[in-house]
C-alpha cells in the first residue's frame, strides 16, 4: 500500500458510526446477502444438477466434475463484469453500478429455475445452464468489489475494517441462507421429488429475492467520497485501469495474493465441504448441511470479529492471526473427518469462524488504491484472482482428492493460508503496519 493511497483516509476526522452509516451498512449487507445467495446456491445442488443436466450414462464423478466446471464458469466470467462496472463506477458513480449488478444477478437466477433439463432438450440444457451461470458471474464481478468500495466510502476512515467486514458478513449470510434452503429441501422432500421439481425452488425464490434487493438499493445514496471527487473535478481521466497499471502494480499483486487465500477459504471450506463430506467421507446429507449451517453462521460472526479487530490492531496483524487460525482449523476439521468425523459439527463451526479472516481482506484492498481508481484497482485485482483461483478450485479439488487422498482440501487451504501469513509479515516488515496506526487515530 502506498502512502498516497492511505493519507486521504488517515487525515479524515474521526467519528463514531452514526444512524445513517448503520442504515447504509444494513441495507448494503442485506442486499449483498440476497445477491450472494443467488450466486452460491448453485453449488448446494451440484449433485442433483449433475444428474439432470447430463446424460444418464455419465459416470457420477464425471457428471459432478462437469457441474463444478459450470459452477467455475461463473468465476471465470467475473472479470468481465468487474472491469466494465468498475470503469463506470469510477466515472459515473458507485451507486449506479451497485444497483445494476443486483439486477443482472436476479434475471439468470430466475432463468435457472425455469430451465428444461437434459431429458427434455438434450445438450442444449447444459449449454443454457452455462449461459445463465456466466451472466451470474458478470453480475457478481461488479457487485462484490463495488459493495466494499461503497460501504468503505460511506463510513469514517477509522471504521473501514468493520464496514468492509460487515458487508462481507452479509455476503456470507447469503451462503447461510442457501445452506438452510438446501437443508430444508433435502429434509422435507424425497430424493425423487428433489430431482423432479424441488431443485427449482431455490433458484425461483432467489430470483424474487434479487428483484427485492434492487428495490432496497433505491434507498441508498451516492458515497461522499465520490461526490467530493466529482465536485472537485478529481475523477480519473481516460481509463482508470490504465492508471492502476502505471502506478499501483504492487497494490494489485498484494490484493491478488490475499484474494487467493479468500477464495480457498470460502470455496473449499464453506461451499464445497458439504458435498465433499457426503461423497468422500459418507456423511449423511442432513448432518452435512447442519454442519454447514453452523459453520456459515460462525463465519458471519467471524467476519465481524476480525473487522473489529483490524480497526484496533491493524490490518496486517489481524490478517496474520487469522491466517494462522485458518491453517490450524482446516487441518483439524479434515483430520477429524478422516478419523470418522466424531466432532464434525463442532470443528466445522470452529473452521467457519476461522474463515472469518476473509473480513480483513477487503479493507486491505480498499486502502491500497486512491479513491479516483479505487473501484477499478480493487475490482481488477479481486476478480482476476477470483476467476483464476476460485474458478479452478472446484475441479482441481476433485482431481486432487482422487490423486492425493482425502486431506487434499486441507492441504490446499493451508498453502493459501501460508501465503496470507507471508503477505501479513511482508506488510509489517516493510512498514505498511504504520498506516493501520494512522487509520486508528482519533
N, C-alpha and C positions, 0 to 999 in steps of 0.2 A: 504494500500500500504506500502511496506517496503522500508527502506532507500536504501537497496541494489538494489532494482529494479529501484529506481529513480536516484541514483547518476551518473550512466553512462550517463544518459540523461542530467542531470543538469550540468555536467562538460564539455559537448560538447561546442565547440566555437560557439558564437552567430554570425549569419549572416542572411541577408535577403534572401527571396526566389529568386533564380536565374532562368534563362531561362530553364535550364534542369529540375529543380524542377517543374516549372509550366507545362512543357511539360508532365512530368510523372503524375502530378495530373490530367491534362486534359484528357490524354489517359486512365488513370485508371477510372476516373469518367464516361467517355463516354462508355467504355466497361462495367462498372458496371450498367449503365443505361439500356443498351441493354439487359443485362442478367436479371436484376431485372424486366424489362418489361415482359420477358418470364415467370417469376415465378408468378407475381401478376395478369396478365391479366385474368387468370382463374376466379378470384373472381368477375370481372366485368361482366362475362357471366354466373354467377351462376344460374340465373332464366331460360334462355334457356337450359342450360345443365341439369337442373333438369327435364325439360320436355322431353328431348331427350334420356337420358341415364337410365331412369327408366320406369316401366310400366305406361301406360296412366291412369289407375285407381288409382294410388298412390295419396293420398291427397297432395295438393300443399305444405303445410307446411312440411310434411314428406319428400317429394322429395327434397325440398330445404335444409332441415336439412341433408339429405344424401349427397348432393353435398358438403355442407360445411364440412361434415365428410371427404370426399375425399380431399378437399382443406386442411384440417387439417393434413391428412396423409403426405403431403409434409413437414410439420413442424416436424412431428414425425420421419421422415427419416433423418432429418438434422444432428443429432449427428453422425450417421454412416459415412457420407461423411466428416463431420468436423473433427472427431477424426483421421481418416485414412489420410486425406490430411494434417492435421496439423503435424502428426508424420513425414511424409516425407518432409514437408515444413521446419521443424526444422533440419532434417537430410541432405536433398539434395538441398534445396534452395527454396526461396519463389516464384520465377518466374515460375518454372515448374508447381507447383500446381495452380498458378494463371491462367495459360493458360489451364490446364486440366479441371478446374471447368467450364469454359465458354463453352468448347466443350461438356461436359456432359449435359449442360443445353440445348444447341441447338437441340440435337437429339430428346429428348422426346417432346419438344415443337412442332417441326415439326410433330412428330408422332401423337400428339393430333389432329392436324388439318386434319389428314388423317384417323382418326378412324371411323369405321362404328358405327351406333347408335343402340339403343335397338331394334327398329323395324326391323333391318336387322339381328342382330346376338344374340338377347336376352341378357341374363345375362352376357355373355362374354364382352359386351360393357362396363358396369361399372367396370368390373374387369381390362380390358385393360386401361381404364381411370385411375384407381387407380395405376396401374403399372407405367404409364407414370408420374404420379404425384410423386410417390416415387423416381424415378430417378431424377426428378427435385429437390426434397428435398435434395438428396445426393449431387447434384451439388452445390446448394446454401449454403449448410452447409460448404463447403470448400471455397466458393467464398467470402462471406461477411467478416468473420474474417481474411482471407488471404489478402483481399484488404486493410483492416485497417492496418494490420501489414506492408504490402508492402509500403504504402504511408508514414506511420509514420517513417519508417526506411530510407526513402529517403530524408527527409527534416531536417532542423535544429531543435534541440530539443525545441527551444522556439516557434516553429510554428506547433507543433504536434496537438494542438487543432484545428487549422484552416485546416490542412491537412486532418485529420480524418473527420472533418465536411464537407469538400469539397467532399470527397468520398461519405459520407452519403447523401449529397445533390444530387450527381449524381444518387445514387440509387433511391432517391425519384423522380427524373426526369423520371426514368423508370415507376414509378407509374403514373406520369402525362401523359406520352405517352400512357400508357394503357387506362387511363381515356379518353383521346382525341380520341383514336381509337374507344372505346366503344360509345362515344357520337356521332361520325361521322356515325358509322354504324346504330345506333338507329335513327338518324335524316334522313339519306338518304334511308333507307330501311324500308319496311313494316315489322311488326312483323312476318308475314308468311315467308317472304324472309329470315329474320334472322334465323328462325327455320329451314328453308330448307337448306341454304348453307352459309348465311352471318356469322354465328358464327365461321366458319372455318378460315375466313380471318385473324383475329388477331394472330392465332397460326401459320399459314403458314408464315406470314410476320415475326413473332417473330423468327421462326427457321432460316430464312435467316439472320436476324439481328444477331443472335447468332454466325453464322459462320463468319460474318463480324467482330465481336468482337474478335474471335480467331485470325484473321489476324492482327487486331490492336495491340494485345499484343505481337506480334513478335518484335515490335519496342521498347519494354521496356527492361531495363537492371536489373540484379540482384541488391538487395539492398546493399549499402555499409556496413551496419551493419553485414549482413550475410557473405559477402566477408571477412570482417575483422575477424570475428569469425573463419571462415574456415582457413584463413591464420595463425592464432594464435593457431589453433587446440583446440578451446574452445567450439566446438559443443557438445551438450549433449550426453553422453554415455548411452547406454541402452535405456530404454523407457523414453522419455521426460515427458510423462504424469505421470509416477511414481514419478518423482522428483516434479512435481506440487503438487501431493497429499501429499508428505512427507514434503514439505517446504512452500507451498503457499496456504493453505486452506483458510485463511482469505481473500486473494485476490479473490479466487474462489467465496466465499459467497458474497462479495461486488459486483462482476461482475454479478452474477446471479440476485441479487436484482434489480440492475439498468436495467438489461435486461428485467425484468418483466414489469417495467414501459415503456420501449421502445416498447415492444410487444403490450401492451394495447393501447398506443398512436397510433401506426401505424395500427394495425389490426382493432381496433374499430373505431377510428376517421377518418381514411383515406380509408381503404379497405372495411369495412362493412357498413359504414354510407350511401353510395349511394343506396345500396339495402334496408337498413333499412328504409330510409325515404320514399321509394316507398311502401314497404309492410306494414309498421306500421303507417306512417303519411300521406299516399296517395299523396305524392308529385309526380308530373308528371316526367317521365324519363328524359326529356330534361333538366328540371330545376335541377334535382338531379345530373346529370353529369356536368352541368355548375358549380354548387357549388363545386363539387369535383375537377374540373379542377382548379378553382380559389384557393381552399384550397391546392392542391398539389403544385401549383406554389408558394404559400405563404410558404409552408413547406420547399421547396428548399431554399428560401431566409432565412427562419428562421434558418435552419441548419448553413448556412454561418455566420449569425449574432451571433449565440450562440458560434460557434467555435472561431470566432474573439474575442468575449467577454471572453471566457475561457482562452485564452492565456494572457489576460490582468488582470483579477481579480481573476483567479484561477478556477480550475475545480469544486471544491465543491461549491463555491459561485454562479457560473453560473448555476450549477445544482439546487441549492436552488431556485433561481429566476425563472428558467424555470419550475420547478415542480409546484410552486405556480400558475404561469400563466396557466399551463395546467389544473389544477384543476378548476380554475375560468372559463376559456373559454369553457371547456367541458360542464359545467352546463349551461352556457349562451346559448350555441347552442341548447341543448336539451330542455331547458325550453321554448325557443322561438318556437321550433317545436311543443311542447305540446300546446302552445297557438295559433297555426295556421301557424307558420313559416313565418311571415311577413318580417323578417330580415334574412332569412335563408342564402342567399349567402354571405352577409357581415359578419355574425357571423361565418359562416363556414370558410371564409378566415382568420378571427382572430384566430379561433381554429387551423387551419392549421399552421399558424405562430407559435402558442404556442407549437405545436407538434415538432417544430424545436429544442426543448431541447434535442431530441434524438441525435443531433450532438455532444453533450458533452460526451455522454455515451462511445463511442469507445475510446476516449482519456483517460478517466478514466481507462478503461480496459487495454489499451496498456501499460501504465506506471506502472500498478500493477504487471507486471511479468518481470523478467530479460530476455534479448534477447535470451539466449540459449533455453528457454522453452516458449517463449512468444506466439508463434503460437499455441502450444498445450494448454497452460493455458487459453488463450483468447477463443480459439475455443471450448474447452470443456465447459467452463462456459457459454458462449453465446448460444451455440447450445442446451445444455441440458435444459437451462432455456427457450429458444425459443420453443423447442419441447414440453415442459410441459405446458407452459403458452400460447404460440402462437397457439399450436395445439388444445388445449382445448377451447380457447376463442370463436371461431365462433359458435360451437354447444352450448356452455354454454350461450352465449349472447342470442341465440334464445330461450333457455329454460327460462332464467331469464326474458326476455320480456314477455313471456307467463304468468309467475307466479307473477312478481313484478311490471309490468307496463312499460310504455314507457320510463321512466327515468333510467331504469336499465343499459343501456350502459354508461351513465354519472356517475352513482354510481360506476361502476366497474373501470372506468378510474380514478376517484377521489381516490379510495382506493390505486391504484398503485402510484398515484402522492404523496400521503402521505408517502408511502414507500420511494420514491425518496427524499422527504424532510428530512425524518429520516436519510437516508444514508448521505446526504449532511451535516446535523447537526452533525452526528457522526464523519464524516471526519474532520470537523472544530474543534470539541471539543477535538479530540484525537491528533491534531497537523498535520494531513495529509495536511492541507492547506499550511503549510510551504514549502512543496515540490513544490506546484504551484509557490511560490515565487522564488524558486531555478530555476525552468524552465524558468522564465521570466527574469532572469539576463542577461544582455548584456555584 
